[in-house]
């Protein structure tokens, strides 16, 4: 299929986000039945020197104990969260109402509800992929919810919650492209963001694609639309959102990595990691996780990733 001439221009809605923009709390609803696009063969587990899917055990129900980091957040009056504002259905600034929304954002609403009794008490700091770890380490944000894969290298630098979403890396191409998987992209330009696991996975692909690094996923979409890259390769969760924004694209090939998402928190605050894990345990069991999945990803809804604990 050939893209109409007007669609070969970068769409206005895909303008890259301003750095570190602050946004008002809140969320809005957009229906998004995309689960069928996400279906793909299960990925082989990554070889690791640690267990990235195990996190700190919660101490019962989420409780704001005196002297805890949660008590400090409560005294401040709002949670500060590092998020994406360019990833449709996960962390996305909805231009219709100016609110940031998505599956990642729902996780933050639940954390805020557990601290304040009010899910809207969140101040969002929009950050790029490369800013996620520095934002946590500097204390600029309390928590990062940003389609962030838990892995051993990152666990040296920050702590993570239990897994709240299981993604896997795939490939997005223009409709009509002969490319069927990452194996067809040898010597071809493939786009991903700086600081993502995706760009490292492209570099490591046996077919030897040429990695092209940009700041935001929507920047990759513009390059694909302009024919400057042959493909985008990242998590299927993110690619499904790009495909929904541009119907002249197709997700192809199987998952070739495993990308378990966690909420990132400073190593200074293990009490907050345990608290957030208590919140996630509640979301898994009371149906909220399933409701968020159905709303942002679609149906059928799988079982939530099980909580695994160490220590
Ligand atoms: N999940 C991958 C990562 O954490 C890719 C998605 C992203 O960078 O936002 O690096």
Boltz pocket constraint, residues with backbone or C-beta under 6 A from the ligand:
constraints:
  - pocket:
      binder: B
      contacts: [[A, 129], [A, 146], [A, 147], [A, 148], [A, 149], [A, 193], [A, 195], [A, 196], [A, 197], [A, 198], [A, 234], [A, 235], [A, 238], [A, 259]]
      max_distance: 6.0
